[in-house]
Amino acid sequence: MRWKGQIEAQKWPGISQLKQRIFELKISRLDIDFYTANAHLNPACVFQPTTPEQLAEGIKTLVKDETLFAFRGGGHMPIPGYNNINSTGVLITSAGLNQLEIGPDNATVNVGPGNVWTDVYKYLEPYGKSVVGGRLGVVGVPGYIIGGGVSFFGNEYGWASAMVNSFTAVLADGSIVKATAHNEYSDLFWALRGGGNAFALVTNFEIRTVPSAKVMVGMATFSDEVTSTQFLDGLYEFGINGSNDPKAAAIPLVEYISGADKPTYTSFLFYNGDDEDPAALKGLSSLPTSKNTFQHRSMYQWSTEMDSEVKLAYNLKQRFWVLPTYVNRTAISIIHDTFTEATKNFDPGLGFYILGLAIMPVPKTFFSASQVNGGDPQAIDPNSGPHIWVEESFSYLGSWKDSDVDDFYQKVNANITTQLKEAGIPENEFFYLNDANKLQTDDVWAGYPKESVERLQKIRSKYDPDNVYTELLPGGWKVTDAN
């Protein structure tokens, strides 16, 4: 079926229908908070269901009127239109689907898509439990999980989606189903573990908990005396040796702030245990610091600390790009040095900005742990590790065109890719979609095995033959875009 793709808000009958037939609209923080200023749009209507049945009725109404819509979780995705929509359509906010319920023996927790990870960590803290969830508490639950989800716990447990026991979801025809790895919807369950948002709208995630009342977590800000060579050596040391301990995780960061004469070096440090000085993190933790918050605390305490800092960036525009490679000392230097050199000539003169590189080692244990319950669409061979996934970020004020920012990253990454090839470093074809730019769509799907893409396309056709969640829900990662 082909949809109109446009509506005139003042003439759209669905707005009044939703108000009269389903519920009273209530606006909450989740309707107005977006991680990036780029995502602030003006939908014709905000639809906030509080039950799966209300959402199902809403979907039926939208489909009947052939109306565009967006579905919003936490609003962290920085791609404009991926978690909001303009006046041509309706924004469905999940804020009313914010249930949290501990399961039998505290082994699982039911989580609604209206939660961010801080909500989940706070709820679980009295039970002495945590979950494989966002490293930042402001990140929303649904988009994070259906994209796979990278966590501090990931080296031990794999993708966040690997810890899901079931998805309750609304299909395109308005039916409500519960998908598990072993029931009649096992194919849908597999697709929702990293295949994007073209299959169903999830109204509940049943997630296995982990026994982790407190962890060691914090951020180390390295002192000015730490050289780039020392920092990159420490990063490489963790990538090769430290990541052999699956309880350890680190995200080394390089940031270039407008007006500064050199970059700053920091690192998130994490250990799922009581060891205050774990050997796995020595490559980074042994470097001199000007500030170090690495300490014993709960994930809720950590997330609340970071939330206040992250929210300071809410008025900034944000762009993400992802660059994959493997743990290789030469590769790390090429990425760092090429990016550093490019920033020297990056002076748009249009206000405050931060250019960032989050250089994240991903060990073999991450991929092997992800193979539970039938595996996932990404299907990354553990023997291909350890990987390095680089999240390139650009936060800025001013009137720069997004296309100018994208042009900068495209040129830098093309230069890096050429140098990696010339150095004989194998190409890593997996582009993590939750960190990717929209212009990297072809790269994202090319990084999935051909068999996975074909299976995803068949599953999408089976559950949504009319392309409701592809054409009426235009935002997000769609397997139909795979070549």
Secondary structure, DSSP 8 states (H G I E B T S, - for coil): --------GGG-HHHHHHHHHT------HHHH--SSGGG----SEEE--SSHHHHHHHHHHHHHTT-EEEEESS----STTSS---TTEEEEE-TT---EEE-GGG-EEEE-TT-BHHHHHHHHGGGT-B-S--SSTTSBHHHHHHT----TTHHHH-SGGGGEEEEEEE-TTS-EEEEESSSTTHHHHHHTTTS-SSS-EEEEEEEE-BS-S-EEEEEEEE-TT--HHHHHHHHHHHHHTGGGSTTEEEEEEEEEETT-SS-EEEEEEEESSS-SS-GGGHHHHTS-EEEE--EEE-HHHHHHHHHHHHGGGTTSEEEEEEEEEES-HHHHHHHHHHHHHHHHT----SS-EEEEEEEEEE-HHHHHHTTGGG--TT---GGG--EEEEEEEEEE-SS--HHHHHHHHHHHHHHHHHHHHHTT--------GGG--GGGHHHHHHTS-HHHHHHHHHHHHHH-TT-IIIIIS-SS--GGG--
